[in-house]
Amino acid sequence: MRVIGLMSGTSHDAIDAVGAEISVRDDTMLVRIVGLLSRPYPEQLRSELIAALPPGSVDMAAVCRLDTAIGQEFAAVAAEADAEFFGGTVDLIASHGQTVYHWVREGTAHGTLQLGQPAWIAERTGTPVVSDFRARDIAAGGQGAPLVGLFDMLWLAGRPGRAAALNIGGIANATVTGEAPAAFDTGPGNALIDAAVAIVTGGAEHIDRAGARAARGTIDADLLKQLLAEPYYSMRPPKSTGKELFNRAYLERVLRDRPLAPEDIVATVTALTAHTIADALEPFGLTEVIASGGGTHNPTLLAMVRDRLGATRLRTSDELGLPSAAKEATAFAVLGFLTVHGLTGSHPACTGAAHASVLGSITPRVTGFAFPTASFAPPRRLTVSG
């Protein structure tokens, strides 16, 4: 199948599209990445989206407008990707949508909300769309996040030693492979780093480009200790979190009455991400960690993570043939492929669900939708080529 995976993560900055040709041979899923493109949200839409996120509050009219506008933006990106990658012949689109709320209380996920109405995508492209992947896992008692666990397990199957996949987006998440797999959000990835930059620049900047500010700063031990006292970090996986907890208001409360230099604040929050990632992975006795996501473009952060991991080797997914920027959109392309073939896309050990589930909802093309007949067993491994 020719599949487009669409993704916008917890940094809320752009929509990523991956074109993939997916097939199954024996027990192996073969994924060939045809192309990758990324398109930023229009500035006005991004501003409205960020204003609607916790701790902000919105009315239902704003939710409706955002659902429509985000769906239209996803549709435009999907149409562009289809034309560029497949000449208008795509078979399926898998859209993660834009997470605006992940409802977790006392360690239990009760619901999740992704906006980006898939009908706009199906209407614009004439292609069936799989969307709303997370809700089914939550209904089955799981966390609904991170939902790339099965993809990571297939992708890293057979590697020597014990490996983990790490994605550093707004929130950082990890999948630990092996006989006793696990997947969980480690805590903030770029979320608090971005918030720190926004605070120290008065909103003029929102990203620590190439980790330059953190590199100039000094880590404040007292602030880091206070940040590390957050109860989330001591919770056992499976667990998930989001910007409902780790947001600008959270950081502003911690920083209150702390007269620190701007670069020291950014350096300390960057160290928090590195510490919480390494501390979460330490109990698993890993031999290698394979990182992807926007955080891999921050050399200061990667150096801190590498230092904290000690003897565990840190690599990027690019070294294994999977472009870091394409990782999550590729994963959802694979999940969409599994869904339309009637195969489960979750792993209970990773999400904590009572059982594996066929994920998502299907929006058909205008002429309807015929399910493919799966003539293969669930794959046991996955290869990626470009």
Buried (B, 14 or more C-beta within 10 A) or exposed (E): BBBBBBBBBBBBBBBBBBBBBBEBEEEBBBBEBBBBBBBEBEEEBBEBBBEBBBEEEBEEEBBEBBBBBBBBBBBBBBBBBBEBBBEEEBBBBBBBBBBBBBBBEEBEBEBBBBBBBBEBBBBBBEBBBBBBBBBBBBEBBBBBBBBBBBBBBBBBBEBEEBBBBBBBBBBBBBBBBBEEBBBBBBBBBBBBBBBBBBBBEEEEEBBBEEBBBBBBBEBBEEBBEBBBEBEBBEEEBBBBBBBBBBBBEBBEEBBEEEEBEBBBBBBBBBBBBBBBBBBBBEEBEBBBBBBBBBBBBBEBBBBBBBEBBEEBEBBBBBEBEBBBBBBBBBBBBBBBBBBBBEBBBBBBBBBBBEEBBBBBEBBEEEEEBEEEEEEBEBBEBBBBEE
